[in-house]
Structures are given as C-alpha cells and as structure tokens.
Amino acid sequence: MPVVEAVVTVPVSPELAFAVSQTVAPVRYRWDPFVREQHFVDGATRPGRGVRTFTRSRHGLIMVSEYVSYAPPSHVGMKMVRGPWFFEMFAGGWRFAPGPEPDTTIATWRYNFRCRPAWLRPVADRLGRWLLGRDIRRRIAGYAAGCVDPTVLAAARSGYSSVDVPPGSPPTGPT
C-alpha cells in the first residue's frame, strides 16, 4: 500500500502545534493550502474520535473522513468514509513530538491509500504517490507558516475557535 510522508520542525510546543493542526474555518484557510472548504458534519462542533468532517480540496475533490484517533497533543488519525471514486481506501495520521530544542515540535504527517480499479494500481499508485507527496509537502509547509502566524496562533490558543479574520483574508502559507 503506498505511503506518503512529510516532516517539519516548528517553533512551538507540541500542545500548540497540535492545536494549530486542529484549527477550523476561517482560520484553517490561512495556513492550509489544500483545503478550500472544511467543516464538521452530523452536528459535531469539535474534533474527537468518531467525529466526521467534510472537506473540499483545492482540486475540487470531496471527501468525508472520520477521526479514528484523537490524542492531544501527540497524534490524530483519520480515515476516508466517502471520497473520490479512485480511492478504495485512504487514511492519514499526524504525529507531534517534542523537537530538539525547547518549545519546538517535530510534526510528521503520513498518508496511505489504495487506488482502484485493481488493474490500474501499478500506474495509479505511482501517480498517487507523486501527486499526494507534492500536496502533503505544500500542506505541511503551510502548516509551518501557520505555526508562526499570530492570527492562527491566537485561534489555536483559544481552543481552535474562530477569531476575527476578515472574509477573503488570504492564506499565509504557500499555495
């Protein structure tokens, strides 16, 4: 099964690094270049095991995913419940560990997937590794930028809640 991974060290504690990763709209859009729309579904208002989210990617693809693990400040895991036809399976996990210096964190984001149809996997898996690898590197770079963005940090410190971000405010991370 193909796996893509990206790692970055950010200049905040694991608690704050985890909180940044769980920010929601509109703050999320400041740092996450992959997400064009994201929200909780089924009446949920906060992340947690069993909670589902709707995500529309920058590519226009839609996925509903479910938290399969949620253990602040160390890790979070998700699996696809419904998504693009070409994914038979898609899952990901984000880990946050103390960095080499005080108040730094090593963030490791790993995704695995299986494409369909089976006869196309040899080509689809290689293409998927390349495309997803590129996206995850852009996404984790945006996350790193979010970890130094005062607006994102304020939202993360307030418990993932939205802060006053002007409508249409541009993201701070790479696109």
Secondary structure, DSSP 8 states (H G I E B T S, - for coil): --EEEEEEEESS-HHHHHHHHT--TTTHHHH-SSEEEEEE-TT--S--TT-EEEEEETTS-EEEEEEEEEETTTEEEEEEEE--TTEEEEEEEEEEEE-SSTT-EEEEEEEEEEESSGGGHHHHHHHHHHHHHHHHHHHHHHHHHHTT-HHHHHHHHTTS------TT---SS--
